[in-house]
Amino acid sequence: MPILQSIVHTIDKAGSDTPATLTPTTEAMSDSPTMSELLAGLNKAFHGKAKTWGRFTEGDDAGDFAPRLSSLMVGDQDFVTFSRELAERVKALVDDHLPLGGHLLIAHERQGDTEYLSLALLHQRQGFGLDDDQNVVTVNQLNLTQPSLAARINLTQWQEDSPSRQYLSFLRDRGGKKLADDFAALLGAQEGVDASSETRTLLKAFSDYVEQEDLSEEQSREKTDAVIDYASDQASRGEPITLDELSELVDEQQPKAFYEHIRQQDYGLSPEIPPDKRALNQFRRFTGRAGGVSISFDSHLLGSSVEYDAEQDRLIIKKVPTGLRDQLKKS
């Protein structure tokens, strides 16, 4: 993961009634193993948080962040100047919304064939260490897990004019809605898809497909594991789930079958879905077959639509599927 360019500007603010001040850095930092580890830790924390996914707004409401970024990418503006101007705008957000300042990290990195721009407003927290005489001392360290502001842009996807609606992602779970809205305005970002809703819809489509295909318990478990492993890996890397790739994993013999199921049933899913870790972690299928009875349901239904009475070893289904109910009425 080579870091092509990186810099840290400091935004100081002593309290809510004190104006923020910017202490800019005049030179970009050189790449180093320590900086690479720091950025890797930040990316890991960022990928695990609730985010808004989207793209740059076009037209009159676009703002000037994307044009400035475009100038940086073609070499018409240098990285230090670009970062300084961005830091000035972030300082205004700190003034309006935050009681304390922080350190604004801006990094341009490459992972494989893909380039990214990451930015995050990091704060310091107190930790403990040992001095040369093995005495315990307090040390300040950057808190990578709780940035007030953070965003990540897939530069390669953006420059390729990809039809994807989610090459840009930013945090929404820190500092309140107004801060998130103003940060989105600073970036000129518009929301593409709801990651949580799309992930849940995808998992429902998969559950429907498994039931439709009447798979064995072992097959169902294998396919579920494949789907969750793939989606979780994409989430950890900050990459979207691609329906074409997922369909091939679900059925190698019929690689388009699951994709066609999604299209025919009109779930309204995008070709690329930003994975939501929380929705993935909640998903698991319970399956079982014995004595001519086959049962399969999603784990999140346990306790609501489905109840298990451990004392009497009974499974109670509160909401009978419509098709099954019609069959029972006719029997």
N, C-alpha and C positions, 0 to 999 in steps of 0.2 A: 504494500500500500504506500507508494511513494507520495510524499507531500510536495507538491510543486511549488506552492507559496503559502506562507502563513504569517500571521501578525497578531499581536495582542495590544489593544488600546485600553487604558484604564479610565473608567467613569466614576468619579468620587461624588458621594452625597452623604452628608452626616445625619440627615433626618428629613422628615416630611416637609418642614418649613424652610429647608436650606436648598438653594439652587444647586444643580449638578454642575460639575466641572469636568472637562475632558483633558486628560494627559495623553496626547498622542505619541505613538512610537514612530520614529522617522525611517526605520529600515525594517524590511521583512526578515523573519527569522530563517535560519538555515535548517534544513531537515536534520533530524537526529533520532536515534532510537527512543529517547525519552519523549520527544514530541509525538512520534508515531504511536507510542503506547498511550499517551494522553488522548490523542484523537480517537484511537480505537476504543478507549473506555467511554469517551463521550458518545461516539456513535452507538455503542451497545446500549447505553442508558437511554439515548434518544429513541432507538427503535422499540424499546419496551414501553414507551409512554403513549398516552392517548394523543393523537395528532389529527390535524386537518390535512387532507390531501387535495391538491388542485393544480392549477396552472396560472400563468400570468394572464391578467385581464387584458383584453384587446379593446381598441377604440378610445373614446374620449376619457374613460375612467382608468386607463392603463397605468398612469403614473410614469415616473422616469427611472425607476430602479432597473427595469428590464433593459431599456436603452443604454444605461450606464454599464450594466453587466455585459451587454453585447459589445460595447466599446472596449471593455477590458479584454474580452476574449479575442478580439481581432487585433489587439495591440495598440489601439488609439488612446488608451489610458493606462497608466501604470498601476500596479496592484496597491502600492502604498497610498496613492491619492484616492483611489476607489475606496479603500478601507477607511481612510480618514473621513471622507464625506459620509459614508455609511455610519460611522461612529457618531458623527454630529447629529444624525437623525435619531439614532438610538438614544443619545443623551436627552433629546426632547421627550422621548417616551418615558425615560426614567424620571424626568422632571414632573411629568403629568401623572404618573401612575405608581411609582415605586418609592418607598421610604429610604432605600439604600442603593448605592451604585454597585459596580462590579467590574469584572475584566471581560471585555468583548474580544472573543477569539474568532478570527475569520481565517478559514483554511481552504485552499484549493488543492484537491488530492485526486489521485488516479487509482482506481481499483480495476485491474484487468484492462479492458478496452474502454472503460467508462470513467468519465471525469465528474467530480462533484464539487460544489461549493457549500461549505458548512459554516454556520455562524451561531454563536451562543454567548449569552451574557452569564458569566460564571461568578459565583460568590466564594468567598473564603470561609472555611470553618476551622475550628481549633481541634488539633489532634495531639498525639503524644509521640515522642521519640526518645532516643538515647544520645547523650553527648559522648565525647571521646573517653570520658571517665565512667561510662555506663550509668550516668545519672539520668533519671527521667526528666525530660523537659517538654514544654509545650511548643508545638510547631503549627504554623498556618499552612493549610493545604487547600487546593481548589476543590470545590464540591461539584463533581461531574454529574451527580445524580439528580440535582434540583436546579437547573438553570431557569432564570426568570423568563428568558426568551431564547428560542432556538429554532433554526430552520435548516433545511437541507434541499439542495437543488441538483437534480440530475442534469448536468450541463449537456451531456452528449445527447440525451433524449430530447431536450429542449432545442438544441441547435439543429437536430435532424428533422425538426418540424413534425415530430411524431404525433399520430392521432390520439395518443394516450392523454387522458385528462388528469393525470396525477404524477407529473414529474417534479412537483414541488410539495414539500410537506413542512408543517410548522406546528409547534405546541399550542394547545389551547387550554391546558389544565393548570396553568400557573398565573396568578395575578388578576384573575377576573376577566369577564367578557369584554369590557371596554378596552383593556390592554391588548387582548387577542385581536379585536377588531382593528385597532389602530396599528398593530404590528402587521396585520394582513394588508392594510392600506399602504403602509410603508413599502412593503414588498410588491404592491400591485397585484396581489394574489386573489384569485376567486376559487371557491370550493368546487371540486370536481365531483367526487362521490363520497358518500358516508361509509367509511371503512367498516364500522361496526355493523351497520345494517346490511351492507353488501356481503360481508363475511357470513353473517347469520343466514342470509338468503341462499348463499352458496352451499352451506352445510345442510340446509333443508332440501335443496335440490339433490344433493348427494344421498340423503336419507331416502328421498322418494325414489331415486334411481335404484338403490339397493333393494328396496321393497318390490319395485316393479320387476326386477330381474330374478327375484325369488332365489337369492344366493344362499349357499350353505353358511352355517355359523362360521366356519373357518375362512371361507372366502370373504364374508362380510368383514371379519376382523382384519384380515390382511389388507383389504382395500381401504378400510378406515384408517389403519396405521399409515398406509402410503399417503393418503390425502393429508392427514394431520402432520406427518413428518415433512412433507414438501412445503405445506403452507407455513409451518413454524420456521423452517429454514429460510424461507423467503422473508418472513417477518424479522428474523434475526439479522438479515443482511440489508433490511430496508428496501426490499424489492417487491413489486406487485406479484400476485398470483396470476399466471397466464392460463386462461381456460384451455387453450390448445395443449399446453404441456401437461396440465392436470388431467385432461381427458386421456392422454396416452398412459399416464400412470394408473388410472382407474382400470383400464382394460387394454392390455398390450395387444391382444388378439383383434380387438375392434377399437382402435385408438380414437376414432371419431364418435363413438357411441354415446359417451357421456355428454360431449359437446352438443350433439344433435338433440339429446334429451332436454338439455337446458333451453335450446332454441325452440323446440317444438312445444314445450310447456310454457314458454313465454314468461320466464322468471324476471325478465328485465335486467339481467346482469350485464355489466360492461365486459369487454374482452379481457381487460386487465383489472384486477381487484386488489386494492391495498389491504393486506391482511391485518385483522385486529386480534392481537394476542389474547385479550381477555375472552373473546368469543371462542377462540380456538381451544383455550384451556378448559372451557366449560363443556366442550363437546366430546362425547364418548358414546358409543352405542352398546346397549345391552342386548345380547342375542342368546337364544336357546332353542333347542329342538329335541323333543322326546315324545314317544308314544303317539305320533301323528299330529302333535301340536308344535307349531313353530311361532316364536314370538321374537320381535325385534323392535326396539324403540330407542330414542335418543335419551341420553342420561339426564338432560335438563328437564325432561318431563316427569322424572321420578319425584314424587311429593306433590305434584299438581294434577296432571292428567292420569298419572299411574301411581299407585301406592303398593308397597310391599308390606304384608303382615308377617313378620318373622316368626311370631309365636305359632301361628297356624299354617305357616308356609303357603300363604295365598298372595296372588297378584291381582289387584283390583284395578280395572281399567274404567276410568270415569267417563272418558269421551271416546265412544266407539267410532271408528272410521265409517264414513257414510256408506261406502261400498259394502263393507262387512255388515253393517246394520241392515241394509236392504236385503242382503242374502239371508240373514237370520230371520227377517220378517216373512220371507217367502218359504222358509223351510217347514 
